[in-house]
Amino acid sequence: MKYKIPLYIFPYSIFDGYINMALDEILFIKSQQKNSLFLRFYGWKYPCITFGYFQNPEKRPAVMPYIRRLTGGGLVYHNSDITFSITGPMAPPFVNSSSIYQFISQLLKKTFHSFISPGNIKLSQRQILQKKSYKCFEIPVSGDILVDNKKIYGGAIRKKGRAFLFQGTI
């Protein structure tokens, strides 16, 4: 099946957390105005913590910059991770939140198989409540990627109108 939605890919870049979140927001706004997909890969100039849109900013550590994401999810400590965002219209293959998560998770899982033993990689099928935590990488949820039962990838989504923003961290 061919799709007629243009895809713009931005090269890997490193910025501070405030700039990274601002760029994702700008691309989300642009995707609402245009019928285009934007894919951006990025890193972090300085360590920081991002927190989900629905979290209470009062429960924050004071040790480093603490920045709200447009997407949901828990606290994510950023330092040497690779982060990406994809934003675009709600159109095939991205028809709902579940299809977005599954498409991206399956793509990453196949990529990881090229350098990690396939027997050690699995997709989390449900929330695993080992302990209560606001830290994203301590609580695997459906669609996250686990290696030897440790979460190595997670993502979060935000939808507005007929557009979506997905942010993922490896």
The 8 nearest C-alpha neighbors of each residue, nearest first, counted from 0:
[[1, 2, 91, 92, 3, 4, 90, 93],
 [2, 0, 3, 4, 91, 92, 5, 90],
 [1, 3, 4, 0, 91, 5, 92, 90],
 [2, 4, 5, 1, 35, 34, 6, 0],
 [3, 5, 35, 2, 34, 6, 36, 88],
 [6, 4, 35, 36, 3, 7, 34, 2],
 [7, 5, 36, 37, 35, 8, 4, 38],
 [6, 8, 37, 36, 38, 9, 5, 35],
 [9, 7, 38, 39, 37, 6, 10, 40],
 [8, 10, 39, 38, 11, 7, 40, 37],
 [11, 9, 12, 40, 8, 39, 41, 38],
 [10, 12, 40, 41, 9, 39, 13, 42],
 [13, 11, 41, 42, 10, 14, 40, 9],
 [12, 14, 42, 43, 41, 44, 15, 11],
 [15, 13, 44, 43, 19, 18, 16, 12],
 [14, 16, 44, 43, 18, 17, 45, 19],
 [17, 15, 19, 18, 20, 43, 14, 47],
 [16, 18, 20, 19, 15, 21, 66, 14],
 [17, 19, 21, 16, 20, 15, 14, 22],
 [20, 18, 16, 22, 21, 17, 14, 15],
 [19, 21, 23, 17, 22, 18, 16, 24],
 [22, 20, 18, 24, 23, 19, 17, 25],
 [23, 21, 25, 19, 24, 20, 18, 26],
 [24, 22, 26, 20, 21, 25, 27, 19],
 [23, 25, 27, 21, 22, 26, 28, 20],
 [26, 24, 22, 28, 27, 23, 29, 21],
 [25, 27, 29, 23, 28, 24, 30, 22],
 [28, 26, 24, 30, 25, 29, 86, 164],
 [27, 29, 25, 31, 26, 30, 24, 32],
 [30, 28, 26, 32, 31, 27, 33, 25],
 [31, 29, 87, 27, 33, 32, 28, 35],
 [30, 32, 28, 29, 162, 33, 27, 88],
 [33, 31, 29, 30, 28, 34, 35, 27],
 [34, 32, 30, 35, 31, 29, 87, 88],
 [33, 35, 88, 30, 4, 32, 87, 36],
 [36, 34, 5, 33, 4, 87, 30, 6],
 [35, 37, 87, 6, 86, 5, 7, 30],
 [36, 38, 7, 86, 85, 6, 8, 87],
 [39, 37, 85, 8, 84, 7, 9, 36],
 [38, 40, 9, 84, 83, 8, 85, 41],
 [41, 39, 83, 11, 82, 10, 84, 12],
 [42, 40, 12, 11, 82, 13, 83, 81],
 [41, 43, 13, 81, 82, 12, 80, 14],
 [42, 44, 13, 45, 14, 15, 78, 16],
 [43, 45, 15, 14, 13, 42, 46, 16],
 [46, 44, 43, 15, 47, 78, 16, 14],
 [47, 45, 78, 77, 43, 44, 63, 48],
 [48, 46, 64, 77, 63, 76, 65, 45],
 [47, 49, 76, 65, 75, 77, 66, 64],
 [50, 48, 66, 75, 67, 65, 74, 68],
 [49, 51, 74, 67, 73, 68, 66, 75],
 [52, 50, 71, 72, 68, 54, 53, 73],
 [51, 53, 71, 69, 70, 68, 54, 67],
 [52, 54, 51, 71, 55, 72, 70, 50],
 [55, 53, 51, 52, 56, 50, 73, 71],
 [54, 56, 57, 58, 53, 59, 52, 50],
 [57, 55, 58, 59, 54, 50, 67, 65],
 [56, 58, 55, 59, 54, 60, 61, 65],
 [59, 57, 56, 55, 60, 54, 133, 61],
 [60, 58, 57, 56, 61, 65, 55, 62],
 [59, 61, 62, 58, 63, 65, 48, 64],
 [60, 62, 63, 59, 64, 65, 58, 48],
 [61, 63, 60, 64, 65, 47, 59, 48],
 [64, 62, 47, 61, 65, 46, 48, 60],
 [65, 63, 47, 48, 66, 62, 61, 46],
 [64, 66, 48, 49, 47, 63, 67, 59],
 [67, 65, 49, 48, 50, 64, 68, 17],
 [66, 68, 50, 49, 51, 52, 69, 65],
 [69, 67, 70, 51, 52, 50, 49, 20],
 [68, 70, 52, 157, 67, 71, 51, 24],
 [71, 69, 157, 156, 68, 52, 155, 51],
 [72, 70, 51, 52, 155, 53, 156, 69],
 [71, 73, 51, 155, 135, 70, 74, 50],
 [72, 74, 135, 133, 134, 51, 50, 75],
 [73, 75, 134, 50, 135, 49, 133, 48],
 [76, 74, 49, 48, 135, 77, 134, 73],
 [75, 77, 48, 47, 74, 78, 49, 46],
 [78, 76, 47, 46, 48, 80, 75, 79],
 [77, 79, 46, 80, 43, 45, 76, 47],
 [78, 80, 77, 81, 43, 42, 46, 44],
 [81, 79, 169, 78, 77, 82, 42, 168],
 [82, 80, 169, 42, 168, 41, 79, 83],
 [81, 83, 168, 41, 167, 40, 42, 169],
 [84, 82, 40, 167, 39, 166, 41, 168],
 [83, 85, 166, 39, 165, 38, 167, 86],
 [86, 84, 38, 165, 37, 164, 39, 166],
 [85, 87, 164, 37, 163, 36, 27, 165],
 [86, 88, 36, 30, 162, 35, 163, 37],
 [89, 87, 162, 90, 161, 34, 163, 30],
 [88, 90, 94, 161, 162, 93, 163, 87],
 [89, 91, 93, 94, 88, 92, 161, 87],
 [92, 90, 93, 94, 89, 2, 98, 88],
 [91, 93, 94, 90, 98, 99, 102, 89],
 [94, 92, 91, 99, 90, 89, 98, 95],
 [93, 95, 90, 89, 91, 92, 98, 96],
 [96, 94, 98, 97, 93, 99, 89, 90],
 [97, 95, 99, 98, 100, 94, 156, 93],
 [96, 98, 100, 99, 95, 101, 94, 102],
 [99, 97, 101, 95, 100, 96, 93, 102],
 [98, 100, 93, 96, 102, 97, 101, 103],
 [101, 99, 97, 103, 98, 102, 104, 142],
 [100, 102, 98, 104, 99, 103, 105, 97],
 [103, 101, 99, 105, 104, 100, 98, 106],
 [102, 104, 106, 100, 105, 101, 107, 99],
 [105, 103, 101, 107, 106, 102, 100, 142],
 [106, 104, 108, 102, 107, 103, 101, 109],
 [105, 107, 103, 109, 104, 108, 102, 110],
 [108, 106, 110, 104, 109, 105, 111, 103],
 [107, 109, 105, 111, 110, 106, 104, 112],
 [110, 108, 112, 106, 107, 111, 105, 113],
 [109, 111, 107, 108, 112, 113, 106, 114],
 [110, 112, 108, 113, 109, 114, 115, 107],
 [113, 111, 109, 115, 117, 110, 114, 116],
 [112, 114, 111, 110, 115, 109, 116, 117],
 [113, 115, 112, 111, 116, 110, 117, 109],
 [116, 114, 112, 111, 117, 113, 119, 120],
 [115, 117, 118, 119, 112, 114, 120, 113],
 [118, 116, 112, 119, 120, 115, 121, 111],
 [117, 119, 116, 120, 121, 115, 147, 146],
 [118, 120, 147, 146, 117, 116, 121, 115],
 [121, 119, 146, 117, 118, 145, 147, 144],
 [122, 120, 145, 144, 123, 146, 119, 108],
 [123, 121, 144, 142, 143, 145, 124, 120],
 [122, 124, 141, 143, 142, 125, 140, 144],
 [125, 123, 141, 122, 142, 140, 126, 143],
 [126, 124, 141, 140, 123, 127, 139, 142],
 [125, 127, 140, 139, 141, 128, 138, 124],
 [126, 128, 139, 129, 125, 138, 140, 123],
 [129, 127, 130, 126, 138, 131, 139, 140],
 [128, 130, 127, 131, 138, 137, 132, 126],
 [131, 129, 128, 132, 138, 137, 127, 133],
 [130, 132, 128, 129, 133, 138, 137, 134],
 [133, 131, 134, 130, 137, 138, 135, 73],
 [132, 134, 73, 74, 135, 131, 137, 138],
 [135, 133, 74, 73, 132, 137, 136, 75],
 [134, 136, 73, 74, 137, 138, 75, 133],
 [135, 137, 138, 134, 150, 139, 75, 153],
 [138, 136, 135, 134, 139, 132, 150, 130],
 [137, 139, 136, 135, 127, 140, 128, 126],
 [140, 138, 127, 126, 143, 150, 123, 137],
 [141, 139, 126, 125, 143, 123, 142, 138],
 [140, 142, 125, 124, 123, 143, 126, 139],
 [141, 143, 123, 122, 104, 100, 101, 140],
 [144, 142, 153, 123, 122, 152, 141, 140],
 [143, 145, 122, 152, 150, 121, 151, 123],
 [144, 146, 150, 149, 148, 121, 120, 151],
 [147, 145, 120, 148, 149, 119, 150, 121],
 [146, 148, 119, 149, 145, 120, 121, 150],
 [149, 147, 145, 146, 150, 121, 119, 120],
 [150, 148, 145, 146, 147, 151, 144, 139],
 [149, 151, 145, 152, 144, 136, 139, 146],
 [152, 150, 169, 145, 144, 149, 146, 153],
 [153, 151, 169, 144, 168, 143, 150, 154],
 [154, 152, 143, 168, 167, 144, 169, 151],
 [153, 155, 167, 166, 168, 165, 156, 152],
 [154, 156, 166, 70, 71, 165, 72, 167],
 [157, 155, 165, 70, 164, 71, 166, 158],
 [156, 158, 70, 164, 163, 165, 69, 159],
 [159, 157, 163, 162, 164, 160, 156, 161],
 [160, 158, 162, 161, 163, 157, 31, 164],
 [159, 161, 162, 158, 31, 163, 89, 88],
 [160, 162, 89, 88, 159, 163, 31, 158],
 [163, 161, 88, 89, 87, 159, 31, 160],
 [162, 164, 158, 86, 157, 87, 88, 159],
 [165, 163, 86, 157, 156, 85, 27, 158],
 [164, 166, 156, 85, 84, 155, 86, 163],
 [167, 165, 84, 154, 155, 83, 156, 164],
 [168, 166, 154, 83, 82, 153, 84, 155],
 [167, 169, 82, 152, 153, 81, 154, 83],
 [168, 152, 81, 80, 151, 82, 167, 153]]
